[in-house]
Amino acid sequence: MTIPQEQFDDLLSRTALAALFYYPEIAVDDAEYNLERDIAYCMEPVFALAEEDAARLRVAVGRVITNPTTHRSELLALVIELAPPPTE
């Protein structure tokens, strides 16, 4: 099953939002914070992705949330690999 580009765009938007609100001390300041919950929220648009690809994407999303500057290019490269080619 091919997942539309729009759903990958949604994943990127959600990841950017999660990264915006993440800060290293959040686990101390907010006892209810859970990185896995943020990752699951970001992954919702691409729920139908094959498990192997989803696992790779989950790792990249988690890295971007916690350190966007270092890992964003990794996530973008993975999305480009997994998303369908653009239509003209």
Summary of the structure (lengths in Angstrom):
residues: 88
radius of gyration: 13.2
end to end distance: 20.8
largest distance: 47.9
contacts: 212
relative contact order: 0.20
helix: 73%
strand: 0%
